[in-house]
Amino acid sequence: MKIPPLPLLILSCAALAGCAPERAPEKEANAQILAEAVAKPEDCLLLVWSNQEERRVDFDRENDFVEGGAISCATGTSASQFDAAIAALREAAKSGNKARILEEIGLPLLYIDAQGNRREIEDRQEVEAVFDEIFDPAMLDLLQQLDLSRMSVAKDQGAFFDLGALWLVVDRDGGRPRLMTVNRQALDEAITAARDQAERNQGHPVPFD
């Protein structure tokens, strides 16, 4: 399955510590850190923290690495920002509060239905109008199970769950991610893959201690 393309992160002039000519080398160095995701993720964290007023330094260091690499280098923000967004989505889904889920959605929202049809929804009222189609019971169940440890990242694209069923993307360096893609087709594929894996495991002998 081809993962839907998502907007690349835009490194703003202001976010990279100013645009004065005398700081141009520093600006270019900061941009290169994120653009190339160098082998020093601590450098990426330092850049991310420079754009945050509040920092969870220990948490970000301990949770920076997920499947796909370092969160800070791949997405331009910190693990704690993703953790906050994930927790909000998870609790909103558990409570059944549509308004709280809508607060975590970015626009335009890319919705891909079970047949693979793509639709970009530009207006929040339109998202609300088709909310029950987008967030059906299976998708709400996935939201309730979201956890940072199950997240994967793709450089300059964002973070995703379950083969790309949900994508969270950051719109500014150090910022909080928003839910930008809901892919029902990918969720069906993930459910099928998990079911097949479970059936295969049932045929394996269980080791004794």
C-alpha positions as CSV (number, residue, x, y, z in Angstrom):
1,M,0.0,0.0,0.0
2,K,1.3,3.4,-0.9
3,I,1.2,5.8,2.1
4,P,-0.6,9.0,1.1
5,P,1.7,12.0,0.7
6,L,1.6,14.6,3.3
7,P,2.7,18.2,3.5
8,L,6.4,18.6,4.3
9,L,7.5,20.5,7.4
10,I,8.2,24.1,6.6
11,L,11.1,25.5,8.5
12,S,10.1,29.1,9.1
13,C,12.6,31.9,9.4
14,A,11.4,32.9,12.8
15,A,11.4,29.3,14.1
16,L,15.1,29.0,13.2
17,A,16.2,31.8,15.6
18,G,15.9,34.8,13.4
19,C,16.7,36.1,10.0
20,A,19.3,38.7,10.6
21,P,22.2,38.5,8.1
22,E,24.8,38.0,10.9
23,R,22.9,34.9,12.1
24,A,22.6,33.3,8.6
25,P,25.2,30.6,9.2
26,E,23.4,29.5,12.4
27,K,20.1,29.5,10.6
28,E,21.5,27.4,7.8
29,A,23.1,25.0,10.3
30,N,19.8,24.5,12.2
31,A,17.9,23.9,9.0
32,Q,20.5,21.3,7.9
33,I,20.1,19.4,11.2
34,L,16.5,18.7,10.5
35,A,16.8,18.4,6.8
36,E,19.5,15.7,7.0
37,A,18.5,14.1,10.3
38,V,22.2,13.8,11.2
39,A,23.5,11.0,13.5
40,K,23.2,13.2,16.5
41,P,19.5,13.3,17.6
42,E,20.5,15.3,20.6
43,D,21.2,18.2,18.2
44,C,17.6,17.9,16.9
45,L,16.2,17.9,20.4
46,L,18.2,21.1,21.2
47,L,16.7,22.8,18.1
48,V,13.2,21.6,19.0
49,W,13.6,22.8,22.6
50,S,14.8,26.2,21.4
51,N,11.3,26.7,19.9
52,Q,9.4,25.7,23.0
53,E,8.5,27.8,26.1
54,E,7.8,24.6,28.2
55,R,10.0,21.6,27.9
56,R,9.9,18.0,29.3
57,V,13.6,17.3,28.8
58,D,13.9,14.0,30.5
59,F,10.7,12.6,28.8
60,D,11.8,13.8,25.4
61,R,15.3,12.2,25.8
62,E,13.9,8.9,27.0
63,N,11.2,8.6,24.3
64,D,12.7,10.2,21.2
65,F,13.3,7.0,19.4
66,V,10.4,5.1,17.8
67,E,10.1,2.9,14.7
68,G,11.5,5.0,11.8
69,G,14.1,6.9,13.8
70,A,14.2,9.9,16.2
71,I,11.0,11.8,16.6
72,S,12.8,15.2,16.9
73,C,14.8,14.7,13.7
74,A,12.0,13.3,11.6
75,T,9.2,15.6,12.6
76,G,10.7,18.8,14.1
77,T,9.0,18.5,17.4
78,S,9.4,16.5,20.6
79,A,8.0,13.2,22.0
80,S,6.2,15.1,24.7
81,Q,4.2,17.1,22.1
82,F,3.1,13.9,20.4
83,D,2.3,12.3,23.7
84,A,0.0,15.2,24.6
85,A,-1.8,15.0,21.3
86,I,-2.1,11.3,21.5
87,A,-3.5,11.4,25.0
88,A,-6.1,14.0,24.0
89,L,-7.3,11.9,21.1
90,R,-7.3,8.7,23.2
91,E,-9.3,10.2,26.0
92,A,-11.7,12.1,23.6
93,A,-12.5,8.8,21.8
94,K,-13.1,7.0,25.1
95,S,-15.5,9.7,26.3
96,G,-17.2,9.8,22.9
97,N,-16.7,13.6,22.8
98,K,-16.8,14.7,19.2
99,A,-15.9,18.3,20.0
100,R,-12.7,17.2,21.7
101,I,-11.7,15.0,18.8
102,L,-12.4,17.9,16.4
103,E,-10.0,20.1,18.4
104,E,-7.2,17.8,17.6
105,I,-7.8,17.8,13.8
106,G,-5.8,19.9,11.4
107,L,-7.1,21.3,8.1
108,P,-7.2,20.3,5.4
109,L,-8.0,16.8,6.6
110,L,-7.2,14.0,4.2
111,Y,-9.8,11.3,4.4
112,I,-9.3,8.0,2.5
113,D,-12.3,5.7,2.6
114,A,-12.3,1.9,2.6
115,Q,-12.3,1.8,-1.2
116,G,-9.3,4.1,-1.4
117,N,-11.1,7.2,-2.5
118,R,-9.3,10.4,-1.4
119,R,-11.0,13.5,-0.1
120,E,-9.5,16.7,1.2
121,I,-11.8,18.4,3.7
122,E,-11.0,22.1,4.0
123,D,-13.8,23.2,6.4
124,R,-14.2,22.2,10.0
125,Q,-18.0,22.2,9.7
126,E,-17.7,19.8,6.8
127,V,-15.6,17.5,9.0
128,E,-18.2,17.6,11.6
129,A,-20.9,16.8,9.0
130,V,-19.2,13.6,8.0
131,F,-17.8,12.8,11.4
132,D,-19.6,9.5,11.8
133,E,-18.4,8.3,8.4
134,I,-14.7,9.1,9.1
135,F,-14.7,8.0,12.8
136,D,-16.7,4.8,12.6
137,P,-16.5,2.3,15.5
138,A,-13.3,0.7,14.2
139,M,-11.5,4.1,13.8
140,L,-12.7,5.2,17.3
141,D,-11.4,1.9,18.7
142,L,-8.0,2.6,17.2
143,L,-8.0,6.1,18.7
144,Q,-8.7,4.6,22.1
145,Q,-5.6,2.4,21.8
146,L,-3.2,5.1,20.7
147,D,0.1,5.1,22.5
148,L,3.4,6.7,21.8
149,S,5.2,3.4,21.9
150,R,3.2,2.2,18.9
151,M,4.0,5.2,16.8
152,S,6.2,5.3,13.7
153,V,7.8,8.3,12.0
154,A,8.6,9.1,8.4
155,K,11.2,11.9,7.8
156,D,9.6,15.2,6.8
157,Q,6.1,13.6,6.6
158,G,5.0,13.1,10.2
159,A,4.0,10.2,12.5
160,F,1.6,7.4,11.8
161,F,-0.2,4.4,13.4
162,D,-1.3,1.1,12.0
163,L,0.2,1.1,8.5
164,G,-0.8,4.8,8.0
165,A,-4.4,4.6,9.3
166,L,-3.8,7.8,11.2
167,W,-1.2,10.5,10.5
168,L,-0.2,13.3,12.9
169,V,1.7,16.2,11.4
170,V,3.4,19.3,12.9
171,D,2.8,22.7,11.3
172,R,5.6,24.5,13.1
173,D,8.9,23.6,14.7
174,G,8.5,22.5,18.3
175,G,4.7,22.6,18.0
176,R,1.9,20.2,18.8
177,P,0.9,17.8,16.1
178,R,-2.6,17.6,14.6
179,L,-4.4,14.7,13.1
180,M,-4.1,15.3,9.4
181,T,-5.0,12.0,7.7
182,V,-7.5,9.3,8.4
183,N,-7.1,6.3,6.1
184,R,-9.9,3.7,6.5
185,Q,-8.3,1.5,3.8
186,A,-5.0,1.3,5.7
187,L,-6.9,0.4,8.9
188,D,-8.6,-2.5,7.2
189,E,-5.2,-3.7,5.9
190,A,-3.8,-3.4,9.4
191,I,-6.7,-5.3,10.9
192,T,-6.3,-8.1,8.3
193,A,-2.5,-8.3,8.9
194,A,-3.0,-8.5,12.7
195,R,-5.6,-11.2,12.3
196,D,-3.3,-13.2,10.0
197,Q,-0.5,-12.9,12.5
198,A,-2.6,-14.0,15.4
199,E,-3.8,-17.1,13.4
200,R,-0.2,-18.0,12.6
201,N,0.9,-17.6,16.2
202,Q,-1.9,-20.0,17.2
203,G,-0.2,-22.8,15.3
204,H,3.2,-22.2,17.1
205,P,4.0,-24.4,20.1
206,V,4.1,-22.5,23.4
207,P,7.5,-22.9,25.2
208,F,7.6,-24.1,28.7
209,D,9.7,-22.6,31.4
